[in-house]
Structures are given as structure tokens and as C-alpha cells.
Amino acid sequence: LQQNFLSEFLKSVGGYTEDKKFLRYEDVNLWYKMYGKGYRGYNFSEPLYKMRDDRNAALRRDFSSRMRAVYVTYVGFKLVDMPKKYYITLISNFVRNFLLALCPNSIYIKIHKQRNNFGVKSDDT
């Protein structure tokens, strides 16, 4: 029953977008499509799974990946009829991602590490 519900749900929003412009951001695009169709989201208090964001993940964020992130946000804003006054965040995201793409990897890794506290041990690991 649950799998059938999820299948119908995905069909109702057109499923995942299979376009290279959305590469690595398919989930974000799916969320925008769901919200655009009137579905509502909910954050669980406990994580269902944990994502690992390490040095290798950081290095996969090349210039084209960063620009795809801005594009996916732009498309998403249109899908949810975001008021135009919020489009300024697209400009700031573009500038931020553009500047980060120009940083040498060694500097970017230091920024990313500091921001995400890599190397900090927790009881959950």
C-alpha cells in the first residue's frame, strides 16, 4: 500500500526530472515540484538518515555544479510562484557560488571545513 502511494505521488508531480541541468539537484527540484502542486512538507525531529559531506563531496562542487544549483533554485521559484522580491536571493547565490568557484580548492576546503566543522567528533558517529 505504501509503495503504491509513493508511486502515485511521484507520478502526480511528473517524477524526477531527468535533465542534465538538474544533475545532483534532482531531489531539490522534486521538492519544488511537490510544493508547486500544493503538497506540504514536514521536518521530522529525528533524522531518518545522515549525509556525509566530506572533502570529496566538497570538491565535486565545481563551477557547473554551482551554476546548476542557482538554475534549479530559479526554476523552483517559478514552480512555487515565489514573489519577485525573493529573487534577490538568486543573485546573491549566483555571486556567492561564482566567487567560491574561483577559489583554489585548498582555500575552499578550509572555508568548507570551518563552516561544517569537519573533524569534530560527535556521539552520533
N, C-alpha and C positions, 0 to 999 in steps of 0.2 A: 504494500500500500504506500509506504513512504517513498520508495524508489519511483513509483508511478507518479506520485505527486510532484516530486522534483523534476521528473522528465517533462511533465506538462507545464510546470512553472518555467523551465528553461525554454520550451517551445514558445510560450506566450510572449517572451521578450526577444525571440529570434536567436536564442542560444549565444554561444560565444562568437565574437566577431573574428573571422579567420582572414585577417588582412595584416600584411607586414607593418603597416602604420601603427598597429596596436601591439606589436611584439613586446613581450614582457609586461604588458599592462592590460592583458585580456580581462583579468578579474575586476580591475578598476572600471573598465568600460562596461562590464556586465552589471556592476553596481549602479552606474549611471543609468543604464537601460532600465533596470528594475525601478529605480526611483522615478524615472521619466514616465513609466507606466502606472505609477501610483502605489507601488509596493512600499512598505515601510521597513526600515532596518532596526536592528536591536543589537546592542553590545552586551555580551554576556559578562558577568562579573569575573568569571574564571576563564582563562584561555583554553580553547579546545586543542590547540597545538602551538608550538613555539617556532618562530622562524629564526634562522641563523643568518646574521648579517656580518660576515667577516671580511677580511681583506680581499679575498677573491670576488665576493659579491660587490664590494665597492669598486673594484677595478672593471667590472662588467658595465659599469655606468659610463659608457663612452659618450661622445658628443651626440651621436644619432639617437642613442637611448634616451638621453636627457631631452632632446627635442621631441621625441615621441611622447614623453611624459607631459610636456606642455600641450601637444596636439590632442592627446586623449582628454586632458582637462578641458580644453576648448570645446571639443565635441560633446563632452559630458555636460558642460554648462548649457549648451544648446538643447540637449535632450531633456534637461530638467527645467528649462525656461528660467535660468538664473537671471536675476535682474542685472541690467547692464553695468550698474555701479560696481558689481563684484568682479567684472572683467579686468580690473586693475591688478588683481592677483595674478592673472595670466602674464601680464607684463613683468611683474616682479619675479615670477617663477622663471620666465624666459631669461631675464638678466642674470638671476642667480645661477641657473643651470649653464648659461653661456660662460660666465666667469669661472665656475667650477670646472668646466670642460677645458678651459685654458690653463688651469693649474697643473703643474707637474704632478705625476702620480704620488711622489713622496710627500709633497705638501698636502695633497688631497687626503691621503691616508691619515696623516696627522690630524687634520680637521675632522675627518670622519670618526677616527678613534676617540678623539676628545668628546665629540658630540654624543657618541653612542657608548662611551665608557667600555671599550673593548679591553679585555684583560681583567676586568673586575669580576671576581668570583662571587657567585651567589649560592644560596642553599638550594636553588631550583635546578642547578646544572648537574 
